[in-house]
Amino acid sequence: MIDKKSLRQQQIQKLKANQAKTKVEGAKLLQKLMATTEWQNAKSIATTVSSPIEVPTPIIVEAARKEGKKVYLPKTMPHRQMAFLPFASREDLITSKFGIPEPAYDETLVNQEPDLVIVPGLAFAEDSNYRVGFGGGYYDRFLAQYSGSTVALVPSAMHFATADWEIEDYDVKIQKLILVD
């Protein structure tokens, strides 16, 4: 059993070393995502702005827009909360204190019930659908209140057969993991 803090550090190093492979696998994962009923039925999707070590999200945003889906991105809020706001263009995003581009906050545009949320993370357990995120608890807090569909795109560097980390009461399972193989 590894503690989450140590696992996060290990995974970030592993993902840095596997950036090129993750990018290639990201295109395959997108094709698998687009074949799911969750994607096909969704009129709105929520995703993140990926960092270089993650599955690239610009291709997801582009695919969603081509299909006429509304795209939402998270904005970090006080008390480790998130608000999902519509994505218009890269130029409209503001860099957060975490260095992540986010939409500007407009209470009238918040959508906390997009049809499909693509959940980010650093490690995903295939047997239980639990994940280890980046450590802020933002997604677990959001998902605890969310009733729509959740998927995670899992490149080989993030894939674990089983969770060899501690599962906490507040950890929320992802409904569907989309694996590379």
N, C-alpha and C positions, 0 to 999 in steps of 0.2 A: 504494500500500500504506500503510495507516494502522496505527499501533501501537494495541494493544488498550486501553491506558490512555486515550489520546485518544478512541478510539471510544466507550468507556464513558461518558466525560464528555459527548460529543456526544449519545449515545443517551438519557442521563438527561434532558438538556434537551429533546430531541425528545419523549420520552415524557411529560414534565410538560406540555408544550404540547398533547399529544394525549390527555390522560386521559379526557375524555368520549367521544371516538371509540373508544378502546381498550375502554372499558366496554361500549359498544354492540356492538362487534365480538366481545367476549368471549362474549356470549350466542349469537351465530352460530357461533362456534368450538366452544362446548359442544355445540350441536346436531350439528355435523359430527363431533365426537369420539364422541358417543353412537351414531352410525351406523357406527363402525368395528368390525371384528371384534375388535380389541385390547380395546376397551371392553366389548363384549358378552361376550367370553370371560373377562374379569377378574372374579375373586371379591374381589380386594383391589387397591386403587390407592394410590399414593403421590403426594402433591401438596405444595404449600407454602402458607403463609399469605401471600397476596399483599399487596404494598404498593399504594398508590393509583395508581401509574404502570403496574402490571402487569395482565394479564388477571385479572379477579376470580375467585378460587378458592372463595369461599363457595358460589357457584352450582354448582360442580363437586362440592363435598363434599355439598351437599344432593341433587343428582341421584344421586350414588353411593349415598347412604344410602337414598334412595327405592327403589333397585333392590336393596337388601340387600347392597351391597358393603361390605367393611371399608375404612376410610380410615386411612392412615398419614401422619404428618407427620415431617419431619426434625428431629433434634436435633443441633446442632453439638457435636462432641467434640474432645478434644485432638488434635494433629497433623493438623489440617484434615480430620478424618474426620466422617462423619455416621452416625447411627443412626436408623432409621425406627421410630417408636412409634405405637401406636393413638391416634386422635383420639376423645376422648369428648365434650368440650364446650369452648367458648371459655373458660369460667371456669377450666378446669383448666390452661390454658396459662400458661407462665412466660416473661417477656420476657428474651431472651438479651442478651449484651453487644453484639450487633449491632442490638438494638432489634426483633428479630423474635420474635413469640410462638411458643413451642415446647412440646412435651409434656415433662413431668418424666421423667427417666431412670429406667427400671426394666429391668434387664438381662433379666429373664424375659419381657418383652413385646416385645423388639426383633425386627423382621422385616426382614432385609436382602434378601429375595426376594419383594416384593409382585409380583403378576401384571403390573401396569402402572405405570410411573413417568412422570408428567407432568413433564417437565424444564423448569425456568424458564430465562430468559436475557434478554439485552438486544438481541441481534441474531442472526438466523438466515439462513444462505445456502441458497437453494432448490436450487441445482445440486449441492451437496455434502453438505447436512444437517449442516454444522458450525455451531457457535454460539459466541457470546461471552457469558459469564456475568458475574457481578458481581465476579469477580476473586479469589476465595479458593481456587478449585480444588477445592472440596468435591464438587461433582457429578462432575467428571472423575475424581477418585479413586474415588468410589463406582461410577460407571458402568464403570470399567475392570474391576471385579470382578463386575458384575451381568450375569446371563444372561437376564433377562426382556425384556418389550417396553418400548420407550421411544417417547414421542410428545412433541411440543412444539406448543403452541397459539400461532400466530404472527399477531398483529394487523399491520395494514399498517405501522405505525410501526417494527416490528421486522424487517420483511421486506426481505431483500437478494437480488437475483438471483444474485449470486456473492459469495464471501468476499473482500472487499478488505482483509482483515487477514491477518496471518501465522498459518498453521496450525502448531501445535506438535506434537511427537511425542505428548505426553500428552493432546491434545484428542481427545475421543471423539465420533463422529458419533451423531446422533439417528436412530433407525430410521425414524420417520415425522414429517414436518412437516405440520401441519394449517393451511392458509392460508385467509384470509378469502374471497378471490375465488371 
